[in-house]
Amino acid sequence: MASGIGHKGTNRCFPFWEDFQQCYFSSKEKTRADCMPARDDYLECLHHFKEIARVRAIQTVERNNYAKSKANGTDHKIISLSPSTSDSQSDNSVVHKLEASVLSSHENLNNIVEIYKIASGDDAEAAFTAANSLGRIYSALWTKGLLKRAKSQQQNKDSTTAAAAKVSEWIRENYKQYVDLLKSMLGNSNGPIQIAALRLLLQMIDKEGQSMCKSAGNYVFPNDSFLEAIEIILNSSDSSEHLLRTLAESYLNAYDDLRLYFYRDLVKLASPDYDPFKNRSKRGPRASSVQHSEVFVQNAFAVMNQIRTMPKTSNENMSLWVALPKNSSDAEPSVLSPAAHTRAFSEAWLALMRLQLNPEIYKQILLMMHKRIIPHMSDPKLLMDFLSNSYETGGSVSLLALNGLFTLITEHNLNYPQFYEKLYALFDRNLFHVKYRARFFRLLEVFLGSSHLPAYLIAAFIKRMARLALFAPPAGIVTAIPMIYNLLKSHPSCMVLIHRMPEYDSETGEEKVDKDCDPFIADEPDLSKCQALQSSLWELETLQHHYYPNIATLAKIFNEPFHKPQFMLEDFLDHTYTTFFESDTSRKPKKAPALATQPPTTLIRPGDALSDFMSL
């Protein structure tokens, strides 16, 4: 089809179609001209217009040179500049003829060997055609039952049965070679070849599964073959982004059984006790014994991050790659159980989190934790250790772990001791400079919103926030001031921080000034001992004289009665130097500023220093 998506998979030009689609819809400012190169690449992959035109142009030049040399009596031989094209065309026609002969009669099964030779050759186009041809042949042989090892064939020893058994064994040996060839194509550095190999492998898994279901009388998934394919994809450094995205979007998101067994296989591959050579055929490529490499972690997370679907409570709408047998003699298979999918999902994510994660993947997992992982876990409390360790790490990792940890506390009754003490410890000078500042203050508003929190705890956060605002950039101060106002509004018992009266000398009546008059202990980690409730918010008075007028005006709101409603914190979280500059430069001045003094009418004006010595 035009989109590159066909029946049960994608074609070789699908990556180019995705590039063109991503360019076209990535930004509203992009014009169609910007995406013309991507569109041309996709059309060239489909039709080879430019390649054919170039070959014809070169051949025309060669014919003209040959005609001139013949007219001049010189010997000029036409050089064939496109032998691969002609050879590929001849090989393709040979492949189609051999395929037709194999499918028409079992007497021509030996032609499978000839097709395999072309598929394993150096000509990429002919090899691609031959691989697809073998896929159709073996699909037909699976359907006819010629690849199935029947018990009757082992028991009967008459000449006819023995000959059929030998033919079946020969077909199975050649089929193993073909599967090994597809696995080697998965490790190819060419993205379209990888996607084609994945599509053919999954087609073989489909046919093998149908044969196994028919023999067993119930649902059976050929997980051994699927595990080997997943192992190669996840452990290969050549696995392209297109391959990983195709695996997730076109197969794992679309078919529930593939997704279920992918999760189960990921748990096996991530296990420290996994033996990659156990029960493995001696033939074909073998995966590396190092299963916990950085490449494996990156590829596994790249696939799992793109899986967006989970089965519903009802099994009626489940989509299976290997179809259920019509007359099943067994009870409902586990693939139709939503609980089995939830359990596999949980085990897969827990297995991935136990591996050595690089900082980027670590942060991305924490970012998606509360929305995409916790809601689908069979027991979210299993994430307690991972989130607790992340929360105690410090820095941006602790900020990102807050959301998931708070979800466990509020929705799953997790008892986390000293939560607010550790939250208080995250307030340092770096807080107003980190990338996730806005995310942290959104969560902080939720954490401190309860009216049951003690006054000393709220006062400690307010005081620490006001103190850090003295050293924060303007974007951080703009966030801190509304946050302090909202906390004072929600917790009236802390209003003493801005209404505390100074002490006066009884004899002179003057205000007592002490350089250590603020009792607040900034470096005290215990909220009950920092004496924030005995202090005052003198920092707000300082911010009222800030060099940026907007901040000074905003800080003066504490001089007014608290009759205004609370601030919408979302309006202040995303400010940066850029937004401040754009706001100031786009504002229309009420009157033109004075750019020069009044022009003088005399050389020496009254009041000048020279007027005392001379007059004109």
KEMARLUM-354966 format. One line per field, with one value per residue (C-alpha): residue number from 1; residue in one letter; x, z, y. Coordinates in Angstrom, 1 decimal, padded with zeros to 4 digits. Each point is the difference from the previous one (the first is absolute). Last residue first. Layout:
N
num c(NUM/...);
residu c(A/...);
x c(X/...);
z c(Z/...);
y c(Y/...);
END
This chain:
616
num c(616/615/614/613/612/611/610/609/608/607/606/605/604/603/602/601/600/599/598/597/596/595/594/593/592/591/590/589/588/587/586/585/584/583/582/581/580/579/578/577/576/575/574/573/572/571/570/569/568/567/566/565/564/563/562/561/560/559/558/557/556/555/554/553/552/551/550/549/548/547/546/545/544/543/542/541/540/539/538/537/536/535/534/533/532/531/530/529/528/527/526/525/524/523/522/521/520/519/518/517/516/515/514/513/512/511/510/509/508/507/506/505/504/503/502/501/500/499/498/497/496/495/494/493/492/491/490/489/488/487/486/485/484/483/482/481/480/479/478/477/476/475/474/473/472/471/470/469/468/467/466/465/464/463/462/461/460/459/458/457/456/455/454/453/452/451/450/449/448/447/446/445/444/443/442/441/440/439/438/437/436/435/434/433/432/431/430/429/428/427/426/425/424/423/422/421/420/419/418/417/416/415/414/413/412/411/410/409/408/407/406/405/404/403/402/401/400/399/398/397/396/395/394/393/392/391/390/389/388/387/386/385/384/383/382/381/380/379/378/377/376/375/374/373/372/371/370/369/368/367/366/365/364/363/362/361/360/359/358/357/356/355/354/353/352/351/350/349/348/347/346/345/344/343/342/341/340/339/338/337/336/335/334/333/332/331/330/329/328/327/326/325/324/323/322/321/320/319/318/317/316/315/314/313/312/311/310/309/308/307/306/305/304/303/302/301/300/299/298/297/296/295/294/293/292/291/290/289/288/287/286/285/284/283/282/281/280/279/278/277/276/275/274/273/272/271/270/269/268/267/266/265/264/263/262/261/260/259/258/257/256/255/254/253/252/251/250/249/248/247/246/245/244/243/242/241/240/239/238/237/236/235/234/233/232/231/230/229/228/227/226/225/224/223/222/221/220/219/218/217/216/215/214/213/212/211/210/209/208/207/206/205/204/203/202/201/200/199/198/197/196/195/194/193/192/191/190/189/188/187/186/185/184/183/182/181/180/179/178/177/176/175/174/173/172/171/170/169/168/167/166/165/164/163/162/161/160/159/158/157/156/155/154/153/152/151/150/149/148/147/146/145/144/143/142/141/140/139/138/137/136/135/134/133/132/131/130/129/128/127/126/125/124/123/122/121/120/119/118/117/116/115/114/113/112/111/110/109/108/107/106/105/104/103/102/101/100/99/98/97/96/95/94/93/92/91/90/89/88/87/86/85/84/83/82/81/80/79/78/77/76/75/74/73/72/71/70/69/68/67/66/65/64/63/62/61/60/59/58/57/56/55/54/53/52/51/50/49/48/47/46/45/44/43/42/41/40/39/38/37/36/35/34/33/32/31/30/29/28/27/26/25/24/23/22/21/20/19/18/17/16/15/14/13/12/11/10/9/8/7/6/5/4/3/2/1);
residu c(L/S/M/F/D/S/L/A/D/G/P/R/I/L/T/T/P/P/Q/T/A/L/A/P/A/K/K/P/K/R/S/T/D/S/E/F/F/T/T/Y/T/H/D/L/F/D/E/L/M/F/Q/P/K/H/F/P/E/N/F/I/K/A/L/T/A/I/N/P/Y/Y/H/H/Q/L/T/E/L/E/W/L/S/S/Q/L/A/Q/C/K/S/L/D/P/E/D/A/I/F/P/D/C/D/K/D/V/K/E/E/G/T/E/S/D/Y/E/P/M/R/H/I/L/V/M/C/S/P/H/S/K/L/L/N/Y/I/M/P/I/A/T/V/I/G/A/P/P/A/F/L/A/L/R/A/M/R/K/I/F/A/A/I/L/Y/A/P/L/H/S/S/G/L/F/V/E/L/L/R/F/F/R/A/R/Y/K/V/H/F/L/N/R/D/F/L/A/Y/L/K/E/Y/F/Q/P/Y/N/L/N/H/E/T/I/L/T/F/L/G/N/L/A/L/L/S/V/S/G/G/T/E/Y/S/N/S/L/F/D/M/L/L/K/P/D/S/M/H/P/I/I/R/K/H/M/M/L/L/I/Q/K/Y/I/E/P/N/L/Q/L/R/M/L/A/L/W/A/E/S/F/A/R/T/H/A/A/P/S/L/V/S/P/E/A/D/S/S/N/K/P/L/A/V/W/L/S/M/N/E/N/S/T/K/P/M/T/R/I/Q/N/M/V/A/F/A/N/Q/V/F/V/E/S/H/Q/V/S/S/A/R/P/G/R/K/S/R/N/K/F/P/D/Y/D/P/S/A/L/K/V/L/D/R/Y/F/Y/L/R/L/D/D/Y/A/N/L/Y/S/E/A/L/T/R/L/L/H/E/S/S/D/S/S/N/L/I/I/E/I/A/E/L/F/S/D/N/P/F/V/Y/N/G/A/S/K/C/M/S/Q/G/E/K/D/I/M/Q/L/L/L/R/L/A/A/I/Q/I/P/G/N/S/N/G/L/M/S/K/L/L/D/V/Y/Q/K/Y/N/E/R/I/W/E/S/V/K/A/A/A/A/T/T/S/D/K/N/Q/Q/Q/S/K/A/R/K/L/L/G/K/T/W/L/A/S/Y/I/R/G/L/S/N/A/A/T/F/A/A/E/A/D/D/G/S/A/I/K/Y/I/E/V/I/N/N/L/N/E/H/S/S/L/V/S/A/E/L/K/H/V/V/S/N/D/S/Q/S/D/S/T/S/P/S/L/S/I/I/K/H/D/T/G/N/A/K/S/K/A/Y/N/N/R/E/V/T/Q/I/A/R/V/R/A/I/E/K/F/H/H/L/C/E/L/Y/D/D/R/A/P/M/C/D/A/R/T/K/E/K/S/S/F/Y/C/Q/Q/F/D/E/W/F/P/F/C/R/N/T/G/K/H/G/I/G/S/A/M);
x c(028.1/000.9/003.2/001.4/-003.0/-001.9/002.8/-001.1/-003.5/-002.9/-001.5/000.8/003.2/-000.3/-003.6/-003.2/000.8/-001.9/-002.0/001.6/000.1/-001.7/-003.1/-002.2/-003.0/-003.3/-002.2/002.6/-001.2/001.1/001.5/003.6/-000.8/-002.0/002.5/002.9/-001.9/-000.9/003.6/001.4/-002.3/-003.6/-001.6/-001.3/-001.7/-003.5/-000.1/000.0/-003.5/000.3/-002.3/-002.9/000.5/-001.1/003.3/000.4/002.8/003.7/000.5/-001.0/003.2/002.0/-001.7/001.0/003.6/000.0/-001.4/002.4/003.2/002.7/-001.8/-001.0/-003.2/002.2/001.7/-003.4/-000.8/003.3/-001.2/-002.4/000.0/001.4/-001.5/-001.9/003.2/001.7/002.1/-000.8/-003.3/001.1/003.1/002.6/001.5/002.2/-002.2/-000.5/-002.7/000.4/000.5/001.3/003.7/001.1/-002.1/-002.1/-002.3/-002.5/000.2/-002.2/003.0/-000.7/-002.2/002.1/-002.3/-000.6/-001.2/-003.6/-000.7/-002.7/001.7/001.1/-003.0/-002.1/001.1/-003.2/-002.0/001.0/-001.6/000.7/003.5/000.6/-001.4/002.1/003.1/-000.6/-000.8/003.4/002.0/-000.9/000.9/003.1/001.1/-000.4/001.8/003.1/000.3/002.4/-002.6/-002.6/001.9/-000.9/-003.7/-000.2/001.7/-002.4/-003.1/001.1/000.8/-003.3/-002.0/001.7/-000.4/-003.7/-000.8/-001.5/-003.7/-001.0/001.5/001.4/003.6/000.6/-002.3/001.7/003.4/-001.0/-000.5/003.1/002.1/-001.3/000.8/003.6/000.7/002.8/002.0/000.8/-002.4/000.8/003.8/-000.1/-001.4/-003.4/000.3/000.6/-003.6/-001.3/002.2/-001.5/-003.5/000.2/001.5/-001.5/-001.7/-003.1/-001.4/-003.8/-000.5/-001.6/001.5/003.4/000.5/-000.9/002.3/002.9/-000.7/-000.2/003.0/002.4/000.7/001.1/002.3/001.6/000.6/002.3/-000.1/000.4/-002.5/-003.0/001.4/000.7/-003.6/-001.4/001.8/-000.7/-003.7/-000.6/-001.3/-002.8/-001.6/-001.3/-001.4/001.4/-002.0/-000.8/003.6/001.8/-001.6/-001.1/001.9/003.3/000.3/002.5/001.7/000.7/001.3/002.3/001.6/000.2/002.1/002.1/001.1/-001.7/001.9/-002.8/-002.5/-002.3/-000.3/-001.1/-002.5/-001.4/-000.3/-001.5/-002.7/-001.0/000.0/-002.3/-002.4/-000.1/-000.7/-002.8/-001.6/-000.5/-000.3/003.6/-000.3/-002.1/-003.7/-000.4/001.2/-001.6/-000.1/-002.1/000.6/003.7/000.9/001.9/003.7/000.3/-002.8/-002.3/-002.0/-003.5/-001.9/002.4/-001.7/001.9/001.9/003.4/002.9/001.1/002.7/003.2/002.5/001.9/000.3/001.8/002.5/000.5/001.1/002.2/001.8/000.4/001.3/002.5/001.2/000.9/-002.0/-000.2/003.7/-000.1/-000.3/-002.7/000.6/-000.2/-001.0/000.5/000.8/-003.6/-000.7/-001.5/002.2/002.5/-001.4/000.2/-002.1/001.0/000.5/-003.5/-000.5/-000.5/-002.5/-002.0/000.1/-001.4/-003.0/-000.7/000.4/-002.3/-002.8/000.6/-000.1/-003.1/-001.8/000.5/-000.1/002.2/002.6/-000.1/-000.2/000.9/002.6/001.8/-000.2/001.5/002.8/000.8/-000.3/002.4/002.5/001.3/003.7/001.1/-001.6/-001.0/-003.6/-000.7/001.9/-001.8/-003.4/000.6/001.2/-003.0/-002.5/001.4/-000.1/-003.4/-002.0/-003.4/-002.3/-003.8/-001.9/-000.5/003.7/000.5/-002.1/001.5/003.5/-000.7/-001.6/003.1/002.4/-002.0/000.0/003.7/000.8/-001.8/001.8/003.3/-001.0/-001.0/003.1/002.2/-001.8/000.5/003.7/000.5/-001.7/002.3/003.3/002.7/-000.9/-000.4/-003.6/001.2/002.0/-003.2/-001.7/002.9/-000.4/-003.7/000.9/002.6/-002.6/-002.5/002.6/000.4/-003.8/-000.5/002.6/-001.8/-003.3/001.5/001.5/-003.3/-001.8/002.5/-000.4/-003.8/000.1/002.5/-001.8/001.5/-003.0/000.9/001.9/-002.3/-003.0/001.5/-000.2/002.8/-001.7/001.8/-002.1/-003.3/-001.6/-000.3/003.7/001.0/-002.0/001.7/003.3/-000.5/-001.3/003.0/002.4/-001.3/000.5/003.6/000.5/-001.2/002.2/002.9/-000.6/000.0/003.0/002.2/002.7/-001.6/-001.8/-003.4/001.4/001.3/-003.3/-001.9/002.2/-000.4/-003.8/000.1/000.5/-003.7/-000.9/-001.7/-002.3/-001.9/-001.6/001.5/003.5/-000.3/-001.5/002.8/002.6/-001.5/-000.3/003.6/001.2/-001.8/001.6/003.4/-000.4/-001.2/002.8/002.6/-001.4/000.2/003.3/001.6/-000.9/003.0/000.3/002.9/-000.6/003.2/001.8/002.2/000.9/-001.1/-001.2/-003.6/000.3/001.5/-002.9/-002.6/001.6/000.2/-003.7/-000.8/002.0/-001.8/-003.3/001.0/001.0/-003.4/-001.9/001.8/-000.6/-003.7/-000.3/001.6/-002.0/-003.3/000.8/-003.8/-000.6/003.3/000.2/-003.5/001.1/003.3/-001.9/-002.5/002.9/001.7/-003.4/-000.6/001.3/-002.0/-003.2/000.4/001.0/-001.4/-002.6/002.7/000.5/-002.9/001.7/003.5/-001.4/-002.0/003.0/002.2/-002.7/-000.4/003.8/-000.2/-002.9/001.9/000.9/-003.6/-001.8/-001.8/-003.0/-001.7/001.6/001.2/002.2/-002.3/-000.8/-001.0);
z c(027.8/003.6/001.6/003.1/002.1/-003.2/-000.8/002.7/-001.5/002.1/-002.6/-003.5/-002.0/-003.8/-000.1/-001.2/001.3/-001.4/002.7/001.0/-002.2/-000.5/002.2/-000.2/-002.3/001.8/000.9/-001.3/-002.1/001.4/-002.6/001.2/003.6/-000.6/-002.5/002.5/002.9/-002.2/-001.1/003.5/001.0/001.2/-000.1/003.6/000.5/-001.6/001.2/003.6/-000.3/002.8/003.0/000.3/001.0/003.5/001.7/000.9/-001.8/000.9/-001.1/-003.5/-000.1/-001.2/-003.4/-000.5/000.8/-002.2/-003.0/000.6/-000.4/002.3/003.1/002.6/001.1/000.1/003.1/001.8/-001.0/001.6/003.3/000.3/003.7/002.5/003.0/-002.3/-001.9/003.2/-001.8/002.7/-001.1/-003.7/000.9/-002.7/001.7/-002.5/-000.2/003.7/000.3/003.1/-002.0/002.4/-000.6/-001.1/002.7/-000.3/002.8/-001.2/001.9/002.9/001.9/003.4/-000.8/-003.1/-002.7/-001.3/-003.5/-000.8/-001.8/-002.6/-003.0/001.7/002.3/-003.0/000.5/001.9/-003.0/-002.0/-003.5/-000.6/001.4/-002.3/-003.0/000.6/000.4/-003.3/-001.7/001.1/-000.8/-003.7/-001.0/002.1/-002.1/-003.3/001.4/000.9/003.6/002.7/002.1/-000.9/002.0/003.2/-000.9/-000.9/003.3/002.0/-001.8/000.4/003.7/000.6/-001.6/002.4/003.1/-000.8/000.1/-003.1/000.2/-002.5/-002.8/-002.9/000.9/-002.2/-002.8/-000.3/000.2/-002.9/-002.3/001.4/-000.9/-003.6/-000.5/001.2/-002.2/-002.0/003.1/000.8/002.8/001.9/-000.2/002.9/002.3/000.9/-000.4/003.7/000.7/-002.1/002.1/003.2/-001.6/-000.7/003.4/-000.1/-003.1/000.8/-003.4/000.0/-003.7/-001.2/002.1/000.9/-003.3/-002.0/002.1/-000.8/-003.8/000.0/002.2/-001.9/-002.6/002.7/001.6/-003.4/-000.5/003.0/002.8/000.0/002.9/-002.3/-002.5/002.8/001.2/-003.6/-000.7/003.4/-000.1/-003.6/001.3/001.8/-003.4/000.1/-003.3/-001.7/-002.7/001.7/001.4/-003.4/-002.4/002.0/003.3/-001.4/-003.3/001.3/002.2/-002.9/-002.0/002.8/000.2/-003.8/-000.1/003.0/-001.3/001.4/001.4/000.2/002.8/-001.6/-003.1/002.0/001.9/-003.3/-001.4/003.2/000.1/-003.6/000.3/003.0/-001.7/-003.1/002.1/001.9/-003.3/-000.8/-003.6/-000.5/003.0/-002.0/000.9/000.8/-002.4/-002.8/-002.4/-003.1/-002.1/000.9/001.1/-002.5/000.3/-000.4/002.5/000.3/003.2/-000.4/001.8/002.9/002.2/002.6/-002.6/-001.3/000.3/-002.7/-000.2/-000.7/-001.2/003.2/000.1/-003.4/000.8/003.5/-001.3/-002.6/002.5/002.6/-002.5/-001.4/003.5/000.6/002.3/-002.2/-000.5/-001.4/-003.5/-002.2/-002.3/-003.7/-001.9/000.7/003.3/001.0/003.3/003.0/002.3/-001.9/001.3/003.6/002.2/003.7/000.2/-001.3/-002.5/-002.9/001.9/001.1/-003.5/-001.3/002.3/-001.1/-003.7/000.7/001.1/-002.8/-002.7/001.5/000.2/-003.7/-001.2/002.5/-000.2/-003.8/-002.0/002.7/002.1/-002.6/-002.6/002.5/000.8/-003.6/-001.1/002.9/-001.4/001.6/-000.8/003.6/000.2/003.4/-000.1/-003.6/000.3/003.3/-001.4/-003.0/002.2/002.4/-002.9/-001.2/003.5/000.6/-002.5/001.6/000.7/000.3/000.2/-002.1/000.2/-003.7/-001.3/002.5/-001.0/-003.7/000.6/002.1/-002.8/-002.5/002.2/001.0/-003.7/-000.6/003.0/-001.6/-003.4/001.6/002.1/-003.1/-002.0/002.9/000.2/-003.8/000.1/002.8/-001.6/002.6/-000.2/003.3/-000.8/-003.3/002.0/001.6/-003.4/-001.2/003.1/-000.7/-003.6/001.3/002.4/-002.9/-002.0/002.9/000.4/-003.7/000.1/003.1/-001.9/-003.0/002.2/001.8/-003.4/-001.1/003.3/-000.4/-003.5/000.9/003.0/003.4/001.9/003.5/-000.9/-002.7/002.3/002.5/-002.4/-000.4/-001.6/-002.9/-002.7/001.7/-003.1/001.7/001.1/-003.5/-001.3/002.5/-001.0/-003.6/000.7/002.2/-002.5/-002.6/002.4/000.6/-003.7/-000.8/002.7/-001.2/-003.6/001.2/002.2/-002.5/002.2/000.3/002.9/-001.6/-003.4/001.6/001.9/-003.3/-001.4/003.1/-000.1/-003.6/001.5/000.9/-003.7/000.4/002.6/-002.9/-000.7/002.9/-000.8/-003.7/000.7/002.4/-002.6/-002.6/002.3/001.1/-003.6/-000.9/003.0/-001.0/-003.5/001.3/002.5/-002.6/-002.2/002.9/001.3/-003.4/-000.2/-001.7/-002.8/-001.9/-003.7/-001.9/-002.0/-002.8/-002.4/-003.6/000.5/-000.7/002.4/002.7/-000.5/000.3/003.1/001.6/-000.7/001.4/003.2/000.5/-000.4/002.5/002.5/-000.4/000.3/003.2/001.4/-000.8/001.5/003.2/000.2/-000.4/002.3/000.6/003.7/001.5/-002.3/001.1/003.7/-000.7/-001.9/002.9/002.4/-002.4/-000.5/003.8/000.1/-003.1/001.6/002.5/003.6/002.4/001.4/001.2/000.1/-002.3/-003.4/001.3/002.0/-003.0/-002.3/002.5/000.5/-003.7/-000.3/002.8/-001.7/-003.3/000.7/000.7/003.4/001.9/000.4/-003.2/-001.4/001.3/-002.3/000.1/-003.7/000.3);
y c(087.3/-000.5/-001.2/-001.4/-001.1/-001.1/-002.5/-002.4/-000.2/001.2/002.3/-001.3/000.8/-000.4/000.9/-001.6/-003.5/-003.1/-001.8/-003.2/-003.1/-003.5/000.6/-003.1/000.1/-000.5/-003.0/-002.4/-003.0/-003.3/-002.3/000.6/-000.7/-003.2/-001.4/000.7/-001.7/-003.0/-000.4/000.3/-002.9/-000.3/-003.5/-000.3/003.4/-000.5/-003.6/001.3/001.4/002.5/-000.2/002.4/003.6/001.2/-000.5/003.7/001.8/000.2/-003.7/001.1/002.0/-003.1/000.1/003.7/-000.7/-003.1/002.0/002.8/-002.1/001.4/-001.3/002.4/-001.8/-003.1/001.3/000.5/-003.6/-001.2/001.5/-003.0/-000.3/-002.5/-001.9/-002.4/-000.8/-001.2/-002.7/-002.6/-001.4/-000.3/-002.0/000.6/003.1/001.9/003.1/000.5/002.7/002.2/003.2/002.6/-000.9/003.5/001.4/003.2/001.0/002.6/003.3/000.9/001.4/-001.6/-002.9/-001.0/-001.3/-003.6/-000.5/-001.0/-003.3/000.4/-001.6/-003.3/000.1/-000.9/-003.6/-000.9/001.2/-003.2/000.1/003.8/-000.3/-002.9/001.8/003.1/-002.1/-001.8/003.4/001.3/-003.2/-000.2/003.5/-000.4/-003.0/001.8/003.1/-002.2/-001.2/001.3/001.9/-002.5/-002.6/001.8/000.3/-003.7/-001.1/002.3/-001.4/-003.6/000.5/001.8/-002.9/-002.5/002.3/000.4/-003.7/-001.7/-000.8/002.8/-002.1/002.1/-000.5/-003.1/001.2/003.4/-001.8/-002.2/002.9/001.6/-003.0/-000.2/003.7/-000.5/-003.0/001.5/001.1/003.6/000.8/-003.2/000.5/002.4/-002.6/-001.4/-003.8/-000.4/001.2/-002.9/-002.4/001.4/-000.1/-003.7/-000.9/-003.5/-001.4/-002.0/-001.0/-000.1/-000.7/003.2/002.8/-001.5/-001.9/003.1/002.1/-002.3/000.1/003.8/000.6/-002.2/002.7/002.5/-002.6/-000.7/003.7/000.2/-002.5/-003.8/-000.5/000.4/-002.5/-002.6/000.5/-000.3/-003.2/-001.5/000.9/-001.3/-003.3/002.0/000.4/-003.6/-001.2/003.1/001.7/003.3/000.2/-000.2/002.5/003.0/000.0/-001.4/001.9/002.6/-002.5/-002.3/002.9/001.0/-003.5/-000.2/003.2/-000.8/-003.4/-003.1/-003.0/-002.6/-000.5/002.5/-002.1/-003.1/002.1/001.2/-003.5/-001.5/002.6/-000.3/-003.8/000.2/002.4/-002.2/-003.1/001.9/001.0/-003.7/-000.9/-000.9/-002.3/-002.5/-000.6/-003.7/-002.7/-002.0/002.9/-000.4/003.1/000.3/003.5/002.2/000.6/003.8/000.6/003.0/000.1/001.5/-002.8/-000.3/002.5/001.9/001.8/-000.9/002.5/002.4/002.7/-001.9/002.7/000.2/-003.8/000.0/002.7/-001.4/-003.3/001.5/002.3/-002.8/-002.5/002.5/000.9/-003.6/-002.2/-003.1/-000.6/-003.6/001.4/-001.5/-002.9/000.0/-003.2/-003.6/-001.6/000.1/001.6/-001.8/002.0/002.2/003.4/-001.2/002.4/000.0/003.7/000.5/002.8/-002.5/-002.0/003.1/001.3/-003.3/000.4/003.5/-001.0/-002.9/002.2/002.6/-002.7/-001.4/003.3/001.0/003.6/001.8/-002.7/-000.4/003.2/002.5/-001.8/-002.1/002.8/002.5/-002.3/-000.7/003.6/001.1/-002.5/-003.1/000.1/-000.1/-003.4/-001.4/001.0/-001.1/-003.3/-000.9/000.9/-002.4/-002.8/000.5/-000.2/-003.3/-001.5/001.6/-002.0/000.8/-002.8/000.3/-003.3/-003.2/-000.8/-000.8/002.9/002.4/-001.1/000.5/003.4/001.0/-001.0/002.0/003.1/-000.4/-000.2/003.2/001.5/-000.9/001.5/003.3/000.2/-000.7/002.7/002.5/-000.9/000.4/003.4/001.1/-001.0/-000.8/-003.7/-001.8/-000.9/-001.4/-002.5/-001.1/-000.4/-002.2/-002.1/-000.4/-001.1/-002.5/-001.4/-000.4/-001.9/-002.5/-000.2/-000.7/-002.8/-001.5/000.1/-001.7/-002.7/-000.6/-000.3/-002.6/-001.9/000.2/-001.4/-002.8/-001.3/000.7/001.5/001.3/003.1/001.2/-000.6/002.4/002.9/002.5/003.0/001.7/-001.7/001.0/001.5/003.4/-000.1/-000.8/003.0/002.3/-001.6/000.9/003.6/000.7/-001.6/002.5/002.9/-001.0/-000.4/003.5/001.5/-002.0/001.2/003.6/-000.4/-001.8/-001.6/-003.4/-001.7/000.4/-001.1/-003.2/-000.5/000.1/-002.7/-002.2/000.5/-001.4/-003.4/000.1/-000.5/-003.4/001.7/001.6/003.4/001.9/-001.1/000.8/003.4/000.8/-001.0/002.2/002.9/-000.4/-000.2/003.2/001.7/-001.2/001.3/003.4/000.0/-000.7/002.8/002.5/-001.3/000.3/003.7/001.7/-002.4/001.4/000.4/-000.9/002.7/-001.1/002.8/000.4/003.6/-001.0/-002.9/002.3/002.5/-002.8/-001.4/003.4/000.5/-003.4/000.7/003.4/-001.7/-002.7/002.6/001.8/-003.3/-000.9/003.4/-000.1/-003.5/001.1/003.2/-001.8/-002.9/-000.6/-000.6/001.0/003.0/001.1/-000.1/001.8/002.7/000.5/000.5/002.5/001.8/000.5/003.6/000.9/-001.0/002.8/-000.4/002.6/-002.4/-002.3/-003.8/-001.0/000.0/-000.9/-003.0/-001.1/000.1/-001.8/-002.6/-000.6/-000.5/-002.6/-001.8/-000.5/-003.7/-001.0/-000.1/-002.7/-002.2/001.0/003.2/003.3/002.0/003.0/-000.3/-003.6);
END
